[in-house]
């Protein structure tokens, strides 16, 4: 992962220390739109609900890969904020020996 290009969306960090990390400044939606226009592989979001919440209403997320762990917390931050309507289509469901499930959803065309 150190060799891969990484993009950090932050309003407080000025100099990301992780190898191959570029800071996304200004409007996150516009920055991601520009990134999606460049050639390369998939753009992944690791564990940032706030970034996903910002990009979802603008149609900038093509796929969700959700790892479901067999633990119930009872509360927490929602991935899909209240009032968000998103049509998803199950593309893959994989179960691992430890009970973790990978769910891969693509955006459904209406």
SVG drawing of the C-alpha trace seen along z (x, -y; Angstrom):
<svg xmlns="http://www.w3.org/2000/svg" viewBox="-35 -26 42 47">
<polyline fill="none" stroke="black" stroke-width="0.4" points="0.0,0.0 2.9,-2.3 3.7,-2.3 0.2,-3.2 -0.8,-6.8 -3.0,-8.2 -5.1,-11.3 -5.9,-12.8 -9.0,-15.0 -8.2,-17.2 -8.9,-20.7 -6.3,-20.5 -3.3,-18.6 -0.8,-20.7 1.9,-18.1 0.8,-14.4 3.6,-12.2 2.6,-9.0 4.6,-7.9 3.0,-8.9 0.2,-11.0 -1.2,-14.1 -3.4,-16.5 -6.8,-17.4 -7.4,-21.1 -10.5,-23.2 -13.8,-21.7 -13.7,-17.9 -16.4,-17.2 -14.5,-19.1 -11.2,-17.4 -12.8,-13.9 -14.4,-14.7 -11.0,-15.7 -9.4,-12.6 -12.1,-10.4 -11.2,-12.0 -7.5,-10.9 -6.4,-7.5 -5.7,-4.9 -7.3,-2.3 -10.1,-2.4 -10.3,-5.2 -11.0,-3.7 -12.3,-5.3 -11.1,-3.6 -13.2,-4.2 -14.2,-7.8 -17.9,-8.3 -17.7,-12.0 -16.0,-11.7 -18.6,-9.2 -21.4,-11.5 -19.9,-14.4 -19.5,-12.4 -22.8,-10.3 -25.2,-13.1 -23.1,-14.1 -23.0,-10.6 -19.3,-10.2 -19.4,-6.8 -19.8,-3.9 -19.6,-1.0 -19.7,-0.2 -17.6,2.6 -18.8,3.3 -17.1,5.6 -19.7,6.7 -18.3,8.0 -20.3,10.2 -20.4,7.6 -23.3,5.5 -22.5,2.1 -26.0,0.8 -25.1,-2.7 -22.7,-4.6 -22.4,-6.8 -24.5,-5.8 -22.9,-5.1 -26.1,-6.3 -27.3,-9.5 -30.9,-10.0 -32.7,-11.3 -30.2,-9.7 -32.0,-7.7 -29.6,-5.3 -30.5,-2.4 -27.9,0.4 -27.6,3.7 -25.8,6.6 -22.7,7.5 -21.0,9.9 -21.4,11.6 -18.5,13.4 -18.4,15.1 -15.1,15.7 -14.4,18.4 -14.5,16.0 -18.0,14.9 -17.1,11.6 -19.1,11.0 -18.0,8.9 -20.9,7.2 -20.2,5.4 -22.9,3.2 -22.9,1.2 -25.1,-1.8 -28.3,-0.8 -29.3,-2.8 -32.9,-4.1"/>
</svg>
